Amino acid sequence: MPKKKGAKIIRVKLVRSPIGYTESQKRTVEALGLRKLNQVVEK
């Protein structure tokens, strides 16, 4: 049997300020755990 592979990890970086974005886009940035510019999170 083939080995089970682990979950993939995605890295997301906030490179522009969410000021001026729509409210739903701001909530998405917050939900990803991004708070500061150039911050990187791995999910």
PDB file of N, CA, C and O in Angstrom:
ATOM      1  N   MET A   1       0.836  -1.191   0.000  1.00  0.00           N
ATOM      2  CA  MET A   1       0.000   0.000   0.000  1.00  0.00           C
ATOM      3  C   MET A   1       0.875   1.246   0.000  1.00  0.00           C
ATOM      4  O   MET A   1       1.938   1.261   0.620  1.00  0.00           O
ATOM      5  N   PRO A   2       0.436   2.280  -0.686  1.00  0.00           N
ATOM      6  CA  PRO A   2       1.212   3.524  -0.673  1.00  0.00           C
ATOM      7  C   PRO A   2       1.142   4.203   0.693  1.00  0.00           C
ATOM      8  O   PRO A   2       0.170   4.061   1.435  1.00  0.00           O
ATOM      9  N   LYS A   3       2.205   4.943   0.996  1.00  0.00           N
ATOM     10  CA  LYS A   3       2.241   5.674   2.262  1.00  0.00           C
ATOM     11  C   LYS A   3       1.253   6.833   2.214  1.00  0.00           C
ATOM     12  O   LYS A   3       1.003   7.419   1.161  1.00  0.00           O
ATOM     13  N   LYS A   4       0.697   7.149   3.392  1.00  0.00           N
ATOM     14  CA  LYS A   4      -0.181   8.313   3.465  1.00  0.00           C
ATOM     15  C   LYS A   4       0.679   9.562   3.517  1.00  0.00           C
ATOM     16  O   LYS A   4       1.676   9.611   4.238  1.00  0.00           O
ATOM     17  N   LYS A   5       0.297  10.551   2.765  1.00  0.00           N
ATOM     18  CA  LYS A   5       1.050  11.796   2.752  1.00  0.00           C
ATOM     19  C   LYS A   5       0.447  12.765   3.752  1.00  0.00           C
ATOM     20  O   LYS A   5      -0.766  12.776   3.963  1.00  0.00           O
ATOM     21  N   GLY A   6       1.295  13.578   4.366  1.00  0.00           N
ATOM     22  CA  GLY A   6       0.830  14.568   5.331  1.00  0.00           C
ATOM     23  C   GLY A   6       0.106  15.711   4.641  1.00  0.00           C
ATOM     24  O   GLY A   6       0.101  15.824   3.415  1.00  0.00           O
ATOM     25  N   ALA A   7      -0.491  16.535   5.444  1.00  0.00           N
ATOM     26  CA  ALA A   7      -1.226  17.677   4.909  1.00  0.00           C
ATOM     27  C   ALA A   7      -0.253  18.688   4.314  1.00  0.00           C
ATOM     28  O   ALA A   7       0.867  18.838   4.802  1.00  0.00           O
ATOM     29  N   LYS A   8      -0.667  19.362   3.288  1.00  0.00           N
ATOM     30  CA  LYS A   8       0.147  20.401   2.671  1.00  0.00           C
ATOM     31  C   LYS A   8       0.081  21.662   3.525  1.00  0.00           C
ATOM     32  O   LYS A   8      -0.928  21.937   4.175  1.00  0.00           O
ATOM     33  N   ILE A   9       1.160  22.414   3.512  1.00  0.00           N
ATOM     34  CA  ILE A   9       1.217  23.673   4.263  1.00  0.00           C
ATOM     35  C   ILE A   9       1.305  24.809   3.260  1.00  0.00           C
ATOM     36  O   ILE A   9       2.063  24.745   2.293  1.00  0.00           O
ATOM     37  N   ILE A  10       0.524  25.844   3.500  1.00  0.00           N
ATOM     38  CA  ILE A  10       0.556  27.024   2.648  1.00  0.00           C
ATOM     39  C   ILE A  10       1.056  28.194   3.485  1.00  0.00           C
ATOM     40  O   ILE A  10       0.652  28.364   4.635  1.00  0.00           O
ATOM     41  N   ARG A  11       1.941  29.000   2.897  1.00  0.00           N
ATOM     42  CA  ARG A  11       2.467  30.182   3.575  1.00  0.00           C
ATOM     43  C   ARG A  11       1.820  31.407   2.945  1.00  0.00           C
ATOM     44  O   ARG A  11       1.786  31.547   1.722  1.00  0.00           O
ATOM     45  N   VAL A  12       1.305  32.296   3.799  1.00  0.00           N
ATOM     46  CA  VAL A  12       0.631  33.501   3.331  1.00  0.00           C
ATOM     47  C   VAL A  12       1.320  34.695   3.963  1.00  0.00           C
ATOM     48  O   VAL A  12       1.590  34.697   5.164  1.00  0.00           O
ATOM     49  N   LYS A  13       1.610  35.725   3.147  1.00  0.00           N
ATOM     50  CA  LYS A  13       2.292  36.923   3.639  1.00  0.00           C
ATOM     51  C   LYS A  13       1.444  38.143   3.310  1.00  0.00           C
ATOM     52  O   LYS A  13       0.947  38.282   2.193  1.00  0.00           O
ATOM     53  N   LEU A  14       1.282  39.032   4.300  1.00  0.00           N
ATOM     54  CA  LEU A  14       0.536  40.275   4.097  1.00  0.00           C
ATOM     55  C   LEU A  14       1.513  41.336   3.614  1.00  0.00           C
ATOM     56  O   LEU A  14       2.391  41.758   4.368  1.00  0.00           O
ATOM     57  N   VAL A  15       1.372  41.772   2.368  1.00  0.00           N
ATOM     58  CA  VAL A  15       2.328  42.717   1.793  1.00  0.00           C
ATOM     59  C   VAL A  15       1.744  44.107   1.581  1.00  0.00           C
ATOM     60  O   VAL A  15       2.490  45.063   1.369  1.00  0.00           O
ATOM     61  N   ARG A  16       0.426  44.233   1.635  1.00  0.00           N
ATOM     62  CA  ARG A  16      -0.213  45.548   1.505  1.00  0.00           C
ATOM     63  C   ARG A  16      -1.228  45.710   2.615  1.00  0.00           C
ATOM     64  O   ARG A  16      -1.857  44.745   3.048  1.00  0.00           O
ATOM     65  N   SER A  17      -1.380  46.936   3.068  1.00  0.00           N
ATOM     66  CA  SER A  17      -2.316  47.225   4.145  1.00  0.00           C
ATOM     67  C   SER A  17      -3.748  46.976   3.684  1.00  0.00           C
ATOM     68  O   SER A  17      -4.105  47.311   2.555  1.00  0.00           O
ATOM     69  N   PRO A  18      -4.567  46.392   4.552  1.00  0.00           N
ATOM     70  CA  PRO A  18      -5.969  46.156   4.187  1.00  0.00           C
ATOM     71  C   PRO A  18      -6.836  47.411   4.280  1.00  0.00           C
ATOM     72  O   PRO A  18      -8.045  47.332   4.065  1.00  0.00           O
ATOM     73  N   ILE A  19      -6.250  48.562   4.594  1.00  0.00           N
ATOM     74  CA  ILE A  19      -7.024  49.808   4.612  1.00  0.00           C
ATOM     75  C   ILE A  19      -7.520  50.074   3.192  1.00  0.00           C
ATOM     76  O   ILE A  19      -6.737  50.048   2.242  1.00  0.00           O
ATOM     77  N   GLY A  20      -8.793  50.325   3.052  1.00  0.00           N
ATOM     78  CA  GLY A  20      -9.378  50.560   1.741  1.00  0.00           C
ATOM     79  C   GLY A  20      -9.964  49.302   1.123  1.00  0.00           C
ATOM     80  O   GLY A  20     -10.614  49.378   0.080  1.00  0.00           O
ATOM     81  N   TYR A  21      -9.751  48.146   1.739  1.00  0.00           N
ATOM     82  CA  TYR A  21     -10.347  46.905   1.260  1.00  0.00           C
ATOM     83  C   TYR A  21     -11.815  46.867   1.676  1.00  0.00           C
ATOM     84  O   TYR A  21     -12.245  47.635   2.536  1.00  0.00           O
ATOM     85  N   THR A  22     -12.571  45.977   1.066  1.00  0.00           N
ATOM     86  CA  THR A  22     -13.948  45.775   1.503  1.00  0.00           C
ATOM     87  C   THR A  22     -13.929  45.099   2.871  1.00  0.00           C
ATOM     88  O   THR A  22     -12.925  44.502   3.259  1.00  0.00           O
ATOM     89  N   GLU A  23     -15.025  45.193   3.590  1.00  0.00           N
ATOM     90  CA  GLU A  23     -15.097  44.635   4.945  1.00  0.00           C
ATOM     91  C   GLU A  23     -14.864  43.122   4.942  1.00  0.00           C
ATOM     92  O   GLU A  23     -14.223  42.595   5.851  1.00  0.00           O
ATOM     93  N   SER A  24     -15.375  42.429   3.935  1.00  0.00           N
ATOM     94  CA  SER A  24     -15.189  40.973   3.890  1.00  0.00           C
ATOM     95  C   SER A  24     -13.718  40.616   3.664  1.00  0.00           C
ATOM     96  O   SER A  24     -13.239  39.620   4.206  1.00  0.00           O
ATOM     97  N   GLN A  25     -13.002  41.407   2.880  1.00  0.00           N
ATOM     98  CA  GLN A  25     -11.581  41.150   2.663  1.00  0.00           C
ATOM     99  C   GLN A  25     -10.784  41.402   3.938  1.00  0.00           C
ATOM    100  O   GLN A  25      -9.836  40.673   4.230  1.00  0.00           O
ATOM    101  N   LYS A  26     -11.161  42.421   4.692  1.00  0.00           N
ATOM    102  CA  LYS A  26     -10.496  42.698   5.970  1.00  0.00           C
ATOM    103  C   LYS A  26     -10.705  41.545   6.939  1.00  0.00           C
ATOM    104  O   LYS A  26      -9.780  41.151   7.649  1.00  0.00           O
ATOM    105  N   ARG A  27     -11.920  41.001   6.970  1.00  0.00           N
ATOM    106  CA  ARG A  27     -12.208  39.875   7.865  1.00  0.00           C
ATOM    107  C   ARG A  27     -11.426  38.629   7.452  1.00  0.00           C
ATOM    108  O   ARG A  27     -11.002  37.850   8.305  1.00  0.00           O
ATOM    109  N   THR A  28     -11.236  38.441   6.148  1.00  0.00           N
ATOM    110  CA  THR A  28     -10.467  37.305   5.667  1.00  0.00           C
ATOM    111  C   THR A  28      -9.012  37.412   6.104  1.00  0.00           C
ATOM    112  O   THR A  28      -8.417  36.425   6.536  1.00  0.00           O
ATOM    113  N   VAL A  29      -8.435  38.612   5.993  1.00  0.00           N
ATOM    114  CA  VAL A  29      -7.054  38.840   6.431  1.00  0.00           C
ATOM    115  C   VAL A  29      -6.928  38.532   7.915  1.00  0.00           C
ATOM    116  O   VAL A  29      -5.970  37.884   8.336  1.00  0.00           O
ATOM    117  N   GLU A  30      -7.884  38.989   8.704  1.00  0.00           N
ATOM    118  CA  GLU A  30      -7.865  38.741  10.147  1.00  0.00           C
ATOM    119  C   GLU A  30      -8.038  37.252  10.455  1.00  0.00           C
ATOM    120  O   GLU A  30      -7.382  36.720  11.351  1.00  0.00           O
ATOM    121  N   ALA A  31      -8.912  36.589   9.717  1.00  0.00           N
ATOM    122  CA  ALA A  31      -9.167  35.169   9.949  1.00  0.00           C
ATOM    123  C   ALA A  31      -7.938  34.315   9.630  1.00  0.00           C
ATOM    124  O   ALA A  31      -7.748  33.253  10.223  1.00  0.00           O
ATOM    125  N   LEU A  32      -7.115  34.770   8.707  1.00  0.00           N
ATOM    126  CA  LEU A  32      -5.883  34.056   8.383  1.00  0.00           C
ATOM    127  C   LEU A  32      -4.819  34.250   9.454  1.00  0.00           C
ATOM    128  O   LEU A  32      -3.795  33.565   9.446  1.00  0.00           O
ATOM    129  N   GLY A  33      -5.057  35.183  10.378  1.00  0.00           N
ATOM    130  CA  GLY A  33      -4.105  35.415  11.459  1.00  0.00           C
ATOM    131  C   GLY A  33      -3.073  36.469  11.135  1.00  0.00           C
ATOM    132  O   GLY A  33      -2.064  36.590  11.830  1.00  0.00           O
ATOM    133  N   LEU A  34      -3.315  37.239  10.077  1.00  0.00           N
ATOM    134  CA  LEU A  34      -2.378  38.286   9.684  1.00  0.00           C
ATOM    135  C   LEU A  34      -2.741  39.589  10.379  1.00  0.00           C
ATOM    136  O   LEU A  34      -3.882  40.046  10.307  1.00  0.00           O
ATOM    137  N   ARG A  35      -1.760  40.185  11.054  1.00  0.00           N
ATOM    138  CA  ARG A  35      -2.007  41.414  11.786  1.00  0.00           C
ATOM    139  C   ARG A  35      -1.089  42.550  11.368  1.00  0.00           C
ATOM    140  O   ARG A  35      -1.494  43.712  11.402  1.00  0.00           O
ATOM    141  N   LYS A  36       0.140  42.237  10.975  1.00  0.00           N
ATOM    142  CA  LYS A  36       1.122  43.261  10.638  1.00  0.00           C
ATOM    143  C   LYS A  36       1.618  43.053   9.212  1.00  0.00           C
ATOM    144  O   LYS A  36       1.574  41.941   8.688  1.00  0.00           O
ATOM    145  N   LEU A  37       2.087  44.124   8.593  1.00  0.00           N
ATOM    146  CA  LEU A  37       2.651  44.018   7.258  1.00  0.00           C
ATOM    147  C   LEU A  37       3.882  43.123   7.285  1.00  0.00           C
ATOM    148  O   LEU A  37       4.629  43.100   8.263  1.00  0.00           O
ATOM    149  N   ASN A  38       4.078  42.396   6.209  1.00  0.00           N
ATOM    150  CA  ASN A  38       5.187  41.457   6.029  1.00  0.00           C
ATOM    151  C   ASN A  38       5.155  40.285   7.003  1.00  0.00           C
ATOM    152  O   ASN A  38       6.137  39.552   7.119  1.00  0.00           O
ATOM    153  N   GLN A  39       4.051  40.103   7.697  1.00  0.00           N
ATOM    154  CA  GLN A  39       3.905  38.950   8.582  1.00  0.00           C
ATOM    155  C   GLN A  39       3.578  37.726   7.732  1.00  0.00           C
ATOM    156  O   GLN A  39       2.808  37.810   6.775  1.00  0.00           O
ATOM    157  N   VAL A  40       4.170  36.593   8.091  1.00  0.00           N
ATOM    158  CA  VAL A  40       3.944  35.340   7.372  1.00  0.00           C
ATOM    159  C   VAL A  40       3.292  34.347   8.321  1.00  0.00           C
ATOM    160  O   VAL A  40       3.733  34.184   9.458  1.00  0.00           O
ATOM    161  N   VAL A  41       2.245  33.688   7.853  1.00  0.00           N
ATOM    162  CA  VAL A  41       1.613  32.622   8.627  1.00  0.00           C
ATOM    163  C   VAL A  41       1.618  31.358   7.779  1.00  0.00           C
ATOM    164  O   VAL A  41       1.546  31.413   6.551  1.00  0.00           O
ATOM    165  N   GLU A  42       1.705  30.235   8.450  1.00  0.00           N
ATOM    166  CA  GLU A  42       1.649  28.940   7.771  1.00  0.00           C
ATOM    167  C   GLU A  42       0.395  28.225   8.227  1.00  0.00           C
ATOM    168  O   GLU A  42       0.169  28.049   9.425  1.00  0.00           O
ATOM    169  N   LYS A  43      -0.402  27.822   7.292  1.00  0.00           N
ATOM    170  CA  LYS A  43      -1.654  27.118   7.598  1.00  0.00           C
ATOM    171  C   LYS A  43      -1.637  25.767   6.930  1.00  0.00           C
ATOM    172  O   LYS A  43      -2.595  25.004   7.055  1.00  0.00           O
TER     173      LYS A  43
END
